[in-house]
């Protein structure tokens, strides 16, 4: 049994949905009361809800109102602009907290592993998404769409749908959103005419949700094209779909099939969906000129799952730009175990393990969200995931199997933050930034005009942008 006389403190690393859901569950406990401090590398909270959700999906972003209510709890503190592993270490936090929860998500993208992938105008979708959302890490990216006529988006998940949709939107549709100013200006000059979306499996296995594929058929100035062969189900898919009774997949197929006979309506852009194809090679001397794709077929593996495999049928399509959207991937954290094969922190129900194969735990360390389970699910999927992890901490707290910090005083943690990162950002200071962004949006008839660099955020708050970290 841990010493309950000391204040029970938990540090959460990362401020996306999984981190806030974990904080919420812990703050609801009354015996004992738990204090939660959230550390975020950027001055702004909310993770991919701010930096990943498409600007034309404002309703999804409204979940941040819930997170702000959680952050208003008297036992919650936010430490923005503090990077774990650089400004504070796992060992630093172990001196002040009974538990550390990693909620850092999956911060990079998966590679295709084919020739030509690194040519100019071949990008990860994560870069484009971060760029048009005004994420500081991608502020300096350059996506010049002048002279770009044909674009390929590889993947059929919701991120791929977002990329295709943003490329196909009119400037008028995007103007009222919180899209970054520089992105809006670039998209206004866009000369894109055709956007191909390429899926390696069939329409019944597509990962996009019903609203995402339905929305592609409702574009103001883009026709959607689906060939009859691409919308048809092979025998294995039809049988599997019938047995699984997956209502979402059934609905996806119906929506796709409704596009087959729609035809062109004279809109200036076209979105073409292709299934059962994989990129084989990206072709070009210095920049993307074309892509060779291979036709796939589905087969049942030993576990009864439908898998794609390449045939000997190849096809070359001309493209000027390519975005790969084949999945996110976690990155290692300093002094924290990592399972490179899956891009996750090894864990058992959220308890961090020292390695993926084994049962030895890293006491007092926990994980939630994509870095726990891999990049799957929607925002709401993170809530039960986070609650599971929080419950494991509560069990360990009851048995005393948690970290034994030497100093849990609130002021000692503030002293550490001030010493390591004097220009850290509190939640109250984030709210100042939030209000200014909203005001700037109101003045120009938009929902929000974002700050897109850390330097301008700190300047607005009257903080020095670059300060040496004392005591390092």
PyMOL commands that set and color helices and strands:
alter all, ss='L'
color gray80, all
select helices_A, chain A and resi 17-27+47-51+58-61+64-71+90-94+125-132+136-138+158-168+171-175+181-188+203-205+210-216+228-231+235-244+247-258+370-373+381-399+410-420+427-443+454-460
alter helices_A, ss='H'
color red, helices_A
select strands_A, chain A and resi 8-13+34-40+76-80+99-102+108-109+122-124+150-154+194-198+222-226+269-274+277-283+290-300+306-318+321-324+328-329+347-348+351-353+361-367
alter strands_A, ss='S'
color yellow, strands_A
deselect
rebuild
show_as cartoon
